[in-house]
Amino acid sequence: MKRIVCFHLLNDYSGSPKVLAMVLEGLLEKGYCVELVTSKHGVLNDLRDKQGIRFHTYFYHFSKNPFVTLVLYLYSQVYTFFFSFKFLFKKDVVFYINTILPVAPAFAGKLIGKKVVYHYHENAFIKSKFYRILASIMEKIADEVICVSEYQRGFLSRKERVTVIPNSLPVSFTEAFETDSVKPTLSTVLMLSSLKVYKGLVEFAVLAKALPIISFELVVNANKEDIEAFWLEQGVMPPKNMTVYSRQTNTVPFYKRASLVLNLSNKNKFLETFGLTALEAFTAGVPVIVPTEGGIAELVVDGWNGFKIDVQDLDKIENKIRILSTNTELYRKLSINAKKISLRYSYKSMIERVSSLL
């Protein structure tokens, strides 16, 4: 059986390590041996007790100081580059590069003659020049590239050996909602987000203030101190009907309470390549409002399982929420269809398709 040597830069609780955790768990169940090289303290740690996996960790985190982040990034690349050479004389080894950031082990893999498979989660071409350079390197050296949406693949100049495999959700998550009935009406609005201005946190607070009879819950992938500092920096005070939560390891209870999920990313500054929170919402039978562009927009049929409205049209989003809170027939239709569309994104299919490329 092949040995998968997997490299992932930042082990946190964001979308790409969550998807990686699912993929690796599925590969372990199929009998693969996995060597995981990543940072400490994130969702990937849940795999430590699984049979067939070995962890190799280093120190890395994002810092408010760009210089510190750069130094830590360079350290991680030097470490993983030289670490890769321990597999020089080992057969049936595949280097699995999760995101485009672990570029050094990808280079090392090519140097020692290993198959290099990239699982490409970003859209580098709307980011900085640095990301575009990393994407260009990926296009040149990867034996296979896995994209998560057609939108994302459309930016690549490379056309061969590029496969779109949409993300899925872990079985444990989908099972949590198997017996849930359709929600009768809209009462709680949920958003899960990173701590970035362009993700629409301020706009979420504005909506909450405009709709005081509806509960708003915001889950931010950051610690409490950084979140409080963010509100002070933005000059915003969340209203009484809005509850803000710091980083969570289990989001199931939030989706259980939610009746609408928002993604308020500013499409002029950031575009989702897939939209895992939308799929999580659909699995819970919860409709969504998302931007009009990006991979996340591929998941939504406007007016069928949610709506596509940009954050620039905040008044329109507010009006849709008002309508859904009173029109129970429309809300029920959206909820039923949200559940239907979630069935298209099979965990088993994702694992089989990834495995076929290794």
C-alpha positions as CSV (number, residue, x, y, z in Angstrom):
1,M,0.0,0.0,0.0
2,K,1.2,3.5,-0.8
3,R,2.6,5.8,1.9
4,I,1.2,9.3,1.8
5,V,3.4,12.0,3.0
6,C,1.2,15.0,3.6
7,F,2.3,18.6,4.2
8,H,0.0,21.3,5.5
9,L,1.3,24.6,6.8
10,L,-1.1,25.9,9.4
11,N,-3.1,23.4,11.6
12,D,-6.0,25.4,12.8
13,Y,-9.8,25.1,12.6
14,S,-10.4,26.7,9.2
15,G,-11.8,25.0,6.1
16,S,-8.7,23.6,4.4
17,P,-7.4,21.6,7.5
18,K,-11.0,20.4,8.1
19,V,-11.2,19.0,4.6
20,L,-7.7,17.5,4.9
21,A,-8.7,15.8,8.2
22,M,-11.6,14.1,6.3
23,V,-9.5,13.1,3.4
24,L,-6.8,11.6,5.6
25,E,-9.3,9.7,7.8
26,G,-10.8,8.2,4.6
27,L,-7.4,7.2,3.3
28,L,-6.5,5.6,6.6
29,E,-9.7,3.6,6.5
30,K,-8.7,2.4,3.0
31,G,-5.4,1.1,4.4
32,Y,-3.0,3.9,3.4
33,C,-0.1,4.7,5.7
34,V,0.1,8.5,6.3
35,E,3.0,10.7,7.5
36,L,1.5,14.1,8.4
37,V,3.8,17.1,8.6
38,T,2.1,20.2,10.0
39,S,2.0,22.8,12.8
40,K,0.6,22.1,16.3
41,H,-2.8,22.7,17.9
42,G,-5.6,22.4,15.4
43,V,-8.3,20.1,14.0
44,L,-5.7,17.7,12.5
45,N,-4.8,16.7,16.0
46,D,-8.0,14.7,16.2
47,L,-6.3,12.2,13.9
48,R,-3.5,11.4,16.5
49,D,-5.3,8.3,17.8
50,K,-6.0,6.8,14.4
51,Q,-4.1,3.7,13.4
52,G,-1.6,4.2,10.5
53,I,-0.7,7.8,10.9
54,R,2.5,9.4,12.2
55,F,2.7,13.1,13.2
56,H,5.7,15.4,12.6
57,T,5.1,18.9,13.9
58,Y,6.9,22.2,13.9
59,F,6.1,25.7,15.3
60,Y,4.1,28.0,13.1
61,H,1.4,30.5,13.5
62,F,0.1,33.8,11.9
63,S,1.4,36.9,13.6
64,K,0.2,40.5,13.5
65,N,3.8,41.3,12.7
66,P,4.3,40.4,9.0
67,F,8.1,40.0,9.6
68,V,7.5,37.3,12.3
69,T,5.1,35.5,10.1
70,L,7.6,35.5,7.2
71,V,10.4,34.2,9.5
72,L,8.2,31.4,10.8
73,Y,7.1,30.6,7.2
74,L,10.7,30.4,6.0
75,Y,11.6,28.2,9.0
76,S,8.7,25.8,8.2
77,Q,9.9,25.6,4.5
78,V,13.5,24.9,5.4
79,Y,12.4,22.2,7.9
80,T,10.0,20.5,5.5
81,F,12.4,20.6,2.6
82,F,15.1,18.7,4.5
83,F,12.6,16.5,6.2
84,S,11.4,15.3,2.7
85,F,14.8,13.7,2.0
86,K,14.1,10.9,4.5
87,F,11.9,9.4,1.9
88,L,14.6,9.4,-0.8
89,F,15.1,5.7,-1.0
90,K,11.5,4.6,0.0
91,K,9.2,3.3,-2.7
92,D,5.5,3.8,-3.3
93,V,5.6,7.3,-1.6
94,V,3.3,10.1,-2.7
95,F,3.7,13.7,-1.6
96,Y,0.3,15.2,-0.9
97,I,0.6,19.0,-0.7
98,N,-2.5,20.6,1.0
99,T,-2.9,24.3,-0.2
100,I,-0.1,25.9,-2.2
101,L,1.8,27.2,0.8
102,P,4.1,24.1,1.4
103,V,6.2,24.8,-1.7
104,A,9.5,23.6,-0.3
105,P,8.4,20.0,0.2
106,A,6.8,20.0,-3.2
107,F,10.1,21.0,-4.7
108,A,11.9,18.3,-2.6
109,G,9.4,15.7,-3.7
110,K,10.2,16.4,-7.4
111,L,13.9,16.4,-6.7
112,I,13.8,12.9,-5.2
113,G,11.4,11.5,-7.8
114,K,8.2,11.3,-5.9
115,K,4.7,11.8,-7.2
116,V,3.5,15.2,-6.1
117,V,-0.3,15.8,-5.7
118,Y,-1.6,19.3,-4.8
119,H,-5.0,19.8,-3.1
120,Y,-5.5,23.4,-4.1
121,H,-7.9,25.3,-1.8
122,E,-7.1,28.9,-2.5
123,N,-7.7,31.2,-5.5
124,A,-4.2,32.5,-5.8
125,F,-5.0,34.7,-8.8
126,I,-7.0,37.2,-6.7
127,K,-4.4,37.3,-4.0
128,S,-0.9,38.8,-3.8
129,K,1.9,38.3,-6.2
130,F,3.4,35.8,-3.8
131,Y,0.4,33.5,-4.0
132,R,0.4,33.8,-7.8
133,I,4.0,32.7,-7.9
134,L,3.2,29.7,-5.7
135,A,0.3,28.8,-8.0
136,S,2.6,29.0,-11.0
137,I,5.1,26.7,-9.4
138,M,2.2,24.3,-8.6
139,E,1.1,24.3,-12.2
140,K,4.7,23.4,-13.3
141,I,5.7,20.7,-10.8
142,A,2.5,19.0,-9.8
143,D,1.7,15.6,-11.2
144,E,-1.9,16.1,-10.3
145,V,-3.9,19.1,-9.1
146,I,-7.1,18.8,-7.2
147,C,-9.4,21.9,-7.3
148,V,-12.5,22.3,-5.2
149,S,-14.7,24.1,-7.7
150,E,-15.0,24.9,-11.4
151,Y,-14.7,28.6,-10.5
152,Q,-11.3,27.9,-9.0
153,R,-10.1,25.7,-11.9
154,G,-11.0,28.4,-14.4
155,F,-8.1,30.6,-13.3
156,L,-5.5,28.0,-14.0
157,S,-3.6,28.1,-17.3
158,R,-2.9,24.4,-17.0
159,K,-5.7,22.1,-18.3
160,E,-4.3,18.6,-18.1
161,R,-4.3,16.5,-14.9
162,V,-6.5,19.1,-13.1
163,T,-9.5,17.5,-11.4
164,V,-12.4,19.2,-9.7
165,I,-13.4,17.3,-6.5
166,P,-15.9,19.3,-4.4
167,N,-15.5,19.3,-0.7
168,S,-17.6,17.1,1.5
169,L,-18.4,16.9,5.2
170,P,-17.3,14.3,7.8
171,V,-19.8,11.5,8.4
172,S,-20.0,12.5,12.1
173,F,-21.3,15.9,11.0
174,T,-23.9,14.7,8.6
175,E,-25.1,12.0,11.0
176,A,-25.8,14.7,13.6
177,F,-28.6,16.1,11.4
178,E,-30.1,12.9,9.9
179,T,-33.2,12.9,12.1
180,D,-33.7,16.7,12.3
181,S,-37.0,18.0,10.9
182,V,-37.3,21.0,8.7
183,K,-37.1,24.2,10.6
184,P,-40.6,25.9,10.7
185,T,-39.4,29.6,10.4
186,L,-36.5,31.9,10.6
187,S,-35.4,32.9,14.1
188,T,-31.6,32.8,14.3
189,V,-29.1,34.0,11.8
190,L,-25.6,32.5,12.0
191,M,-22.3,33.5,10.4
192,L,-18.9,31.7,10.8
193,S,-15.9,33.7,9.8
194,S,-12.2,34.5,10.1
195,L,-11.2,37.8,11.7
196,K,-10.9,39.9,8.6
197,V,-12.7,43.1,7.7
198,Y,-13.5,41.9,4.2
199,K,-15.4,38.9,5.7
200,G,-18.2,41.2,6.6
201,L,-18.1,41.1,10.5
202,V,-19.0,44.8,10.7
203,E,-21.9,44.4,8.3
204,F,-23.2,41.4,10.3
205,A,-23.4,43.7,13.3
206,V,-25.2,46.3,11.3
207,L,-27.8,43.7,10.2
208,A,-28.2,42.6,13.8
209,K,-28.9,46.1,14.9
210,A,-31.4,46.7,12.1
211,L,-33.3,43.4,13.0
212,P,-33.6,43.5,16.9
213,I,-36.3,40.8,17.1
214,I,-34.0,38.2,15.4
215,S,-31.1,36.5,17.2
216,F,-27.7,36.8,15.5
217,E,-24.8,34.5,16.3
218,L,-21.2,35.1,15.0
219,V,-18.5,32.4,15.4
220,V,-15.0,33.8,14.7
221,N,-11.9,31.7,14.1
222,A,-9.8,33.7,16.6
223,N,-9.3,34.1,20.3
224,K,-11.5,36.3,22.5
225,E,-8.8,39.0,23.0
226,D,-8.2,39.4,19.3
227,I,-12.0,39.6,18.6
228,E,-12.4,42.3,21.3
229,A,-9.5,44.3,19.9
230,F,-11.1,44.0,16.4
231,W,-14.4,45.6,17.6
232,L,-12.5,48.4,19.3
233,E,-10.4,49.0,16.2
234,Q,-13.5,49.2,14.0
235,G,-15.4,51.3,16.5
236,V,-18.3,48.8,16.6
237,M,-20.3,47.5,19.5
238,P,-22.3,44.3,18.8
239,P,-26.0,44.9,19.7
240,K,-27.7,42.9,22.5
241,N,-29.4,40.5,20.1
242,M,-25.9,39.5,18.7
243,T,-23.7,36.9,20.4
244,V,-20.1,36.6,19.4
245,Y,-18.2,33.3,20.0
246,S,-14.5,32.8,19.7
247,R,-12.9,29.8,17.9
248,Q,-15.0,26.6,18.3
249,T,-14.0,22.9,17.9
250,N,-17.6,21.8,17.5
251,T,-20.0,23.8,15.3
252,V,-22.9,21.3,15.3
253,P,-24.8,23.1,18.1
254,F,-24.6,26.4,16.2
255,Y,-26.1,24.9,13.1
256,K,-28.8,23.1,15.2
257,R,-29.9,26.6,16.4
258,A,-29.5,28.4,13.1
259,S,-32.3,29.0,10.6
260,L,-30.2,31.1,8.2
261,V,-26.5,31.2,7.5
262,L,-24.8,34.3,5.9
263,N,-21.6,34.7,4.1
264,L,-20.9,38.4,3.8
265,S,-17.4,38.3,2.1
266,N,-16.7,41.3,0.0
267,K,-16.3,40.0,-3.5
268,N,-14.1,42.9,-4.5
269,K,-11.5,41.8,-1.9
270,F,-12.0,38.1,-1.4
271,L,-13.8,35.3,-3.2
272,E,-14.6,31.9,-1.7
273,T,-13.2,29.0,-3.7
274,F,-15.8,26.6,-2.3
275,G,-17.8,27.6,0.7
276,L,-17.7,24.9,3.3
277,T,-20.0,26.7,5.7
278,A,-22.7,26.8,3.0
279,L,-22.5,23.0,2.7
280,E,-22.6,22.6,6.4
281,A,-25.7,24.8,6.5
282,F,-27.4,22.7,3.8
283,T,-26.7,19.5,5.7
284,A,-28.5,21.0,8.6
285,G,-31.4,22.0,6.4
286,V,-30.6,25.7,6.7
287,P,-30.7,28.1,3.6
288,V,-28.0,30.6,3.0
289,I,-27.3,34.1,1.6
290,V,-24.0,34.2,-0.2
291,P,-22.1,36.5,-2.6
292,T,-22.9,36.4,-6.3
293,E,-19.4,35.3,-7.4
294,G,-16.9,32.6,-6.4
295,G,-17.1,28.9,-5.7
296,I,-19.6,29.4,-3.0
297,A,-22.1,30.8,-5.5
298,E,-21.9,27.4,-7.4
299,L,-23.7,25.8,-4.4
300,V,-26.7,28.1,-4.5
301,V,-29.6,28.2,-6.9
302,D,-31.0,31.7,-6.3
303,G,-34.5,31.5,-4.7
304,W,-34.4,27.7,-4.4
305,N,-32.0,26.8,-1.6
306,G,-30.9,30.4,-0.7
307,F,-30.1,33.7,-2.3
308,K,-27.1,35.3,-4.0
309,I,-26.7,38.9,-2.7
310,D,-23.5,40.8,-2.4
311,V,-22.6,42.6,0.9
312,Q,-22.7,45.9,-1.0
313,D,-26.5,45.4,-1.1
314,L,-26.9,45.2,2.6
315,D,-30.4,46.7,2.5
316,K,-31.4,43.9,0.2
317,I,-30.0,41.3,2.5
318,E,-31.9,42.9,5.4
319,N,-35.1,42.8,3.4
320,K,-34.7,39.1,2.5
321,I,-34.2,38.3,6.2
322,R,-37.4,40.2,7.1
323,I,-39.3,38.3,4.4
324,L,-38.0,34.9,5.5
325,S,-38.9,35.7,9.1
326,T,-42.6,36.1,8.2
327,N,-43.1,34.0,5.0
328,T,-43.1,30.5,6.5
329,E,-44.0,28.8,3.2
330,L,-41.0,30.4,1.4
331,Y,-38.7,29.6,4.2
332,R,-39.8,25.9,4.4
333,K,-39.2,25.5,0.6
334,L,-35.7,26.9,0.9
335,S,-35.0,24.6,3.9
336,I,-36.2,21.5,2.2
337,N,-34.2,22.2,-0.9
338,A,-31.1,23.0,1.1
339,K,-31.2,19.5,2.6
340,K,-31.7,18.0,-0.9
341,I,-28.6,19.7,-2.4
342,S,-26.4,18.6,0.5
343,L,-27.0,15.0,-0.6
344,R,-25.0,15.6,-3.8
345,Y,-21.7,16.1,-1.9
346,S,-20.9,12.6,-0.8
347,Y,-18.0,11.9,1.6
348,K,-17.5,8.4,0.1
349,S,-17.3,9.8,-3.4
350,M,-14.8,12.5,-2.4
351,I,-12.5,9.9,-0.8
352,E,-12.7,7.5,-3.8
353,R,-11.9,10.3,-6.2
354,V,-8.9,11.6,-4.2
355,S,-7.6,8.1,-3.8
356,S,-7.7,7.4,-7.5
357,L,-5.3,10.3,-8.1
358,L,-2.7,9.1,-5.6
